Amino acid sequence: MPEIAASARTPFRAPSARPPSWYARPAARAWTCEPAPADVRAFHASLPGYAPTPLTELPGIAAELGVGRFFVKDESARLGLPAFKALGASWAVHRVLARREADAARDGVRDGVQGSGRDGASVRLVTATDGNHGRAVARTARLLGHHAHVFVAHGVHPGAVAAIAGEGARVTEVPGVYDDAVRAAEAAAAAPDSVLVQDTAWPGYEEIPGWIAEGYSTLFAEVDAQLTAAGAGSPGLVAVPVGVGSLAQAAVTHYRSRRAAGGAALLSVEPENAAGVLHSLLARRPVTVATGDTTMAGLNCGTPSSLAWPFLRDGLDAAVTVTDADSAAAAGALAAHGVSSGPCGAASLAGLRAALTSDGAGALPGVTDRRAALGVGAGSVVVALSTEGTAANPHGG
């Protein structure tokens, strides 16, 4: 049985009134940053079972959204798991093990840890999760001959917890929210031969979350190649589901590291009752919000990653929130077109519906037309990232 860890944290609570649902920053496409390392995709291509996930065009949804072409990036089967998270976990663990080996060589002490992790001393990889990241770390640890200890936040479906345990990980359930699980994992990682592999950052802990975000760059490189093959060129708008913001950080890094003017508009999508990024964007500083129950369990995070925050603040064009019902409706629409999408994955389409088919109510002063804020017209190419399949999150039904 999973262990139960104590939790003691009272987060900053957002006002009790219905939260704002929209934020836009028209200057985002003028901001630039450095690209992700060029060798990340080659690393992933070397892994057993690697193949680009599908980018599926759905003309019916394009017509509904009033755009030229609509594509969904289907992450329901990525490296043997039902979500995209293996990209970040595998690259980060690869970097962690390489660093340990280099440190041992520098110190003149062979500690037995090799890049393959199959001979010599084992490492315990520790992380917190609300679902998919924990399973990805556990799978990576098992394949490399290491151990994993995963702290699971309250509200994660027992089926998802069982899947993590099924990877051979030690699982500790935390009777609190995701931020509480992160604190518990951080404390546990202080043990000897343990390493925290967390996909959110805070001051003093940013290198490994940075590697995780770098790992996600492979997804966007695949999108580039697939759009080119489809004769679609570059996207005009990309919708990204957001928890702590690491995938959105990778999206901003990819599209804002191109020096040409303009580029893709980037839309972040969060649950209405776990909108830490949107509240932070409105405040222009990172804030923590109290989160509630949501079927979008993988997005149920109240605090943006400190590493992701500058990228989100400066590089996102817009942020929108959606309800569980919105996500469920979007998942049904994708299923009707043969795309397996869990609640978190379907949030991207739900967000596009809210952004492109609403009248802009609730927008910031001076931004009354959401389509105009995003630069979307009848000929635009739009991409939604469906970050998980239905198997990743049984709670979503």
Buried (B, 14 or more C-beta within 10 A) or exposed (E): EBEEBEBEEEBEEBEEEEBBBBBBBBEBBEBBBEEBBEEBBEBBEEBEEBEBBBBBBBEEBBEBBBBBBBBBBBBBBBBEBBBBBBBBBBBBBBBBBEBBBEEBEEEEEEBEBBEEBEEBBBBBBBBBBBBBBBBBBBBBBBBBBBBBBBBBBBBBBEEBBEBBBEBBBBBBBBEBBBBBBBBBBBEBBEEEEBBBBBBBBBEEBBEBBBBBBBBBBBBBBBBBEBBEEEEBEBBBBBBBBBBBBBBBBBBBBBBBBEEEEEBBBBBBBBBBBBBBBBBBBBEEEBBBBBBEBBBBBBBBBBBBBBBBBBBBBBBBBBBBBBBBEBBBBBBEBBEEBEBBBBBBBBBBBBBBBBBBEBEBEBBBEEBEEBBEBBBBEEEBBBBBBBBBBBBBBBBBE
